Amino acid sequence: MLSSRPMKTFYYPQHIRHDPEQLHRPDTPTRNQLYSEIARRGTLIHEAIAAAGFGPIEPPADYSMAPLTAVHDAGLIEFLSQAFDIFQKETGGWRAIPNTFSVRRTPSRLPRSIWGLMGYYAFDTASPIFAGTWEATYWSAQTAVNAAAETLQTGTTSYALCRPPGHHATADLYGGYCFLNNAAIAAQWLVDQGQRVAILDVDYHHGNGTQAIFYGRSDVLFCSLHADPLDEYPNYWGFADEFGEGEGENYNFNYPMPLGTEEPAYLESLKAALAQVRRFAPDALVVSLGLDAFEGDPVGGFRLQTDSFRKIGQMIGEVGVKTAVIQEGGYQLDHLAQNTLAFFHGLLAH
């Protein structure tokens, strides 16, 4: 049964050029560290969306660097765009993973070596850089902007099938599988068009990057449902007493939940988050869609079922605000497609 409203999906097929699955080769020194954010995630979701007939699927148009620089530090963007070439020139290697980190930055000292630069701009080792990483990252961000523009122009739901994901990237740091913050870029683009924007993050992990970007602002509401950071990544952000600061106070709401959380408790947290969204009365809603709260996800610890995602989508759809959905996590490949479709069946039924 098709949902009642059409939805345009934006998708860049060459995201596959960034594929950490190649690190799983037996001859690779990092073979003991399995990366869940792999290219097959995007292709599986794309195939499912196409078969479901939700609406047209288009490649993203290029909105230039402007939406990226509206959110991210110029130094981070310059580094990401050149990192692999510099790494290959200095080391001859084929994957760039930092091994040293600038835990306490000194702002007047930017390293010259690629190892130092990686540790300056990264906060973990979960985001390896390959020859195609910048291309995939750039077009993932453009995919998000295209969805925001479609939603603004038509007033309908749109879907940015982004890969790599983005919600862990801050204005000047990458990590957590993320390089640029697609949801923040989409939200800022909408703000620049005069929209009042709320961001709802339903990924299993806290959207620390999105929170950091908007933490001192009152023009964007951020609500995140996620595992308790005392137990799960990103560990240092996402607590319930983080409400924003300065002008942003009471525009940031976190809903951390314990390991083993099941559907009833999750939906209660979602109900509370959506009450904040309604109170904020946004013109547009950006949803960071993570599907890693599914029971059995390799990087998750909740117990949601496929139909749980339909209910999540349905509750979001009932808010009645034009919505751009930005793909984040979800790593249980055997159920990823079904979970994605379930969410959209719920969302588009209104």
C-alpha positions in Angstrom: 0.0 0.0 0.0 1.5 3.4 -1.0 1.4 6.3 1.3 -1.0 9.1 0.5 1.5 11.9 -0.4 4.3 11.8 -2.9 7.9 12.5 -1.8 10.9 13.5 -3.8 14.1 11.8 -2.8 17.6 13.2 -3.6 20.4 10.7 -4.0 24.0 10.8 -5.2 25.0 7.4 -6.4 28.8 8.0 -6.3 28.6 8.1 -2.5 30.0 4.6 -2.9 33.5 6.1 -3.5 33.6 6.6 0.3 33.4 3.0 1.6 35.0 2.1 4.9 34.1 -1.6 4.2 37.3 -1.8 2.2 39.1 -1.6 5.6 37.6 -5.1 6.4 40.1 -6.7 4.0 42.1 -9.4 5.8 45.4 -7.8 4.7 44.4 -4.4 6.2 46.0 -3.4 9.5 42.7 -2.1 10.8 40.9 -5.4 10.2 40.0 -5.7 13.9 38.1 -2.5 13.8 34.9 -3.0 11.8 33.3 0.0 10.4 29.5 -0.1 10.2 29.0 3.0 8.0 29.5 1.4 4.6 28.4 2.1 1.1 25.9 -0.8 1.0 23.7 1.1 3.5 23.0 3.8 0.9 22.4 1.4 -2.0 20.0 -0.8 0.1 17.9 2.2 1.1 17.9 3.6 -2.5 16.7 0.3 -3.9 13.9 0.1 -1.4 12.8 3.7 -1.9 12.7 3.2 -5.6 10.7 0.0 -5.4 8.2 1.5 -2.9 7.1 4.2 -5.4 7.1 7.0 -2.9 7.9 9.5 -5.7 10.7 10.6 -8.0 14.4 10.1 -7.1 16.8 12.8 -8.5 20.5 13.5 -8.3 21.2 16.7 -6.3 21.8 20.0 -8.0 25.0 22.0 -6.9 24.2 24.9 -4.6 27.9 25.7 -4.4 30.1 26.0 -1.3 27.9 28.8 0.2 25.6 26.5 2.2 28.6 24.6 3.6 30.5 27.7 4.6 27.4 29.1 6.3 27.8 26.4 8.9 31.4 25.1 8.8 34.8 26.6 9.6 36.7 27.4 6.4 39.7 25.6 7.7 37.8 22.3 8.2 36.3 22.5 4.7 39.7 23.3 3.1 41.3 20.4 5.0 38.6 17.9 4.0 38.8 18.9 0.4 42.6 18.3 0.3 43.2 15.7 3.0 43.5 12.6 0.9 45.8 14.2 -1.6 48.1 15.5 1.1 48.0 12.2 2.9 48.9 10.3 -0.2 51.7 12.7 -1.1 53.2 12.5 2.4 52.7 8.8 3.1 51.7 7.0 -0.1 48.9 5.4 1.8 45.3 4.7 0.6 43.3 5.5 3.8 43.9 8.3 6.2 43.1 7.7 9.9 44.4 10.0 12.6 46.6 8.7 15.4 47.2 11.9 17.4 44.6 14.4 18.7 44.7 18.0 19.7 42.8 17.5 23.0 43.6 21.0 24.2 43.9 23.3 21.2 46.3 26.2 20.9 44.7 28.4 18.3 47.9 29.9 17.0 49.4 26.6 16.0 48.0 24.7 13.0 50.2 21.6 12.3 52.0 21.3 9.0 52.0 17.4 8.8 49.0 15.5 7.7 49.0 13.5 10.9 48.8 16.6 12.9 46.2 18.1 10.7 44.0 15.1 11.0 44.2 15.1 14.7 43.5 18.8 14.8 40.2 18.5 12.8 39.1 15.0 13.9 37.8 13.9 17.3 38.0 10.1 16.8 39.2 7.4 14.4 35.7 6.4 13.1 35.9 8.5 9.9 38.6 7.3 7.6 39.4 9.4 4.6 39.8 7.8 1.1 40.2 9.1 -2.4 36.5 9.5 -2.8 35.6 10.8 0.6 35.5 14.5 -0.2 33.4 13.9 -3.3 30.9 11.9 -1.3 30.9 14.4 1.6 30.4 17.4 -0.6 27.5 15.8 -2.5 26.0 14.5 0.7 25.7 18.1 1.9 24.3 19.2 -1.4 21.7 16.4 -1.2 20.6 17.9 2.1 20.3 21.4 0.7 18.3 20.0 -2.3 15.8 18.4 0.1 15.5 21.6 2.1 14.9 23.6 -1.1 12.3 21.1 -2.3 10.4 21.2 1.0 10.5 25.0 1.0 9.3 25.4 -2.6 6.6 22.7 -2.5 5.5 22.5 1.1 5.8 18.7 0.9 8.1 16.2 2.6 11.4 15.5 0.9 14.2 13.0 1.6 17.9 13.5 1.5 19.4 10.0 1.3 22.8 11.3 2.6 25.9 9.3 2.8 28.1 9.8 4.7 25.9 11.0 7.6 26.5 14.2 9.4 25.0 14.8 12.8 28.3 14.2 14.8 30.3 16.8 12.8 30.6 20.2 14.6 31.4 23.5 12.9 35.1 22.7 12.9 35.5 19.0 13.7 34.7 15.7 12.0 34.2 12.3 13.5 31.6 9.6 14.3 31.4 8.6 10.6 30.6 12.3 9.8 32.5 15.0 8.0 30.0 17.8 7.4 26.8 18.3 9.2 24.1 17.7 6.6 21.1 18.4 8.9 22.7 21.7 10.2 23.5 22.7 6.6 19.9 22.1 5.6 18.5 23.9 8.6 20.8 26.9 8.1 19.8 27.1 4.5 16.2 27.3 5.5 16.9 29.9 8.1 18.7 32.0 5.4 15.4 31.8 3.4 13.5 33.4 6.3 12.3 30.1 7.9 11.9 29.3 11.5 13.4 25.8 11.9 13.2 22.9 14.3 15.6 19.9 14.1 14.5 16.6 15.5 17.2 13.9 15.8 15.9 10.4 16.2 19.3 8.6 15.7 20.3 6.2 18.4 23.3 8.4 19.2 23.2 12.0 20.3 23.6 14.6 17.6 26.4 16.3 19.4 27.6 18.2 16.3 24.1 19.6 15.5 23.7 20.6 19.2 27.1 22.4 19.2 26.3 24.4 16.1 23.0 25.8 17.4 23.6 25.7 21.1 23.8 29.5 21.5 21.0 30.3 19.1 17.2 30.9 19.6 16.3 30.8 15.9 16.7 27.0 15.6 15.2 24.5 18.0 17.2 21.2 18.5 15.6 18.1 20.1 17.5 14.8 20.3 16.3 11.3 21.3 19.2 9.0 22.0 21.0 6.5 24.3 22.3 7.8 27.6 25.8 9.2 26.8 27.1 7.7 30.0 26.7 4.4 28.2 27.0 5.2 24.5 28.8 7.4 22.0 29.4 10.3 21.9 29.8 9.9 25.7 30.4 13.6 26.6 27.3 15.4 25.3 23.6 14.7 25.2 22.6 15.0 28.8 19.1 16.1 29.8 20.4 19.2 31.6 21.9 20.7 28.4 19.3 23.3 27.5 21.4 25.7 25.4 23.3 28.8 26.5 22.9 32.6 26.1 20.3 33.3 23.5 20.0 29.6 23.0 18.9 28.7 26.5 15.7 26.6 26.4 16.1 25.9 22.7 18.0 22.7 23.1 16.3 19.6 24.5 17.9 16.1 25.0 16.0 12.9 25.8 18.6 10.3 26.9 17.3 6.8 27.4 18.8 3.7 29.1 20.2 0.7 27.2 17.4 -1.7 26.4 14.8 1.0 25.8 11.7 -0.5 24.1 9.0 1.1 22.0 6.6 2.5 24.8 9.3 4.4 26.6 10.8 5.7 23.3 7.5 7.0 22.1 6.9 8.8 25.4 10.2 10.6 24.9 9.2 11.4 21.3 5.9 12.7 22.5 7.7 15.1 24.8 10.1 16.2 22.1 7.3 16.9 19.7 5.5 19.0 22.3 8.6 21.2 22.3 8.5 21.3 18.5 4.8 22.4 18.6 5.5 25.0 21.2 8.3 26.4 19.0 5.9 26.6 16.1 8.4 26.1 13.3 7.9 26.9 9.6 9.9 23.9 8.7 11.1 20.7 10.4 14.4 18.9 9.7 14.5 15.3 10.8 17.8 13.6 11.4 16.7 10.0 10.6 18.7 7.4 12.3 17.5 3.8 12.2 20.0 2.4 14.6 17.6 2.2 17.5 16.4 -1.0 16.0 16.9 -4.1 18.1 20.0 -5.9 16.9 21.7 -2.9 15.3 25.5 -3.6 15.6 26.1 -0.2 17.1 22.9 0.2 19.0 21.4 -1.0 22.3 17.6 -0.2 22.0 14.9 -2.7 21.2 12.7 -0.9 18.7 11.0 -3.0 16.0 10.2 -2.3 12.4 6.7 -1.1 13.2 8.2 1.2 15.8 9.6 3.3 13.0 6.2 3.6 11.4 4.8 4.9 14.6 7.7 7.4 14.9 7.0 8.6 11.4 3.3 8.8 12.1 3.8 10.9 15.2 6.2 13.3 13.4 3.7 13.6 10.5 0.9 14.5 12.8 2.8 17.8 13.7 1.7 19.0 10.3 4.9 21.0 9.4 6.7 20.7 6.1 9.6 18.4 6.6 13.0 17.6 5.1 14.3 14.2 6.2 18.1 13.8 6.4 19.5 10.3 6.5 21.9 9.6 9.4 22.6 6.2 10.9 21.1 2.7 10.8 23.5 -0.3 10.3 21.5 -3.5 10.6 21.7 -4.3 6.9 19.1 -7.2 6.9 16.4 -4.8 8.2 17.6 -1.4 7.1 15.4 -1.1 4.0 12.2 -2.3 5.8 12.8 0.1 8.7 13.3 3.0 6.3 10.1 2.2 4.4 8.2 1.8 7.7 9.2 5.3 8.8 8.1 6.9 5.6 4.8 5.0 5.4 4.0 6.5 8.8 5.3 10.0 8.0 3.6 10.3 4.6 0.2 9.0 5.7 -0.8 12.5 6.9 
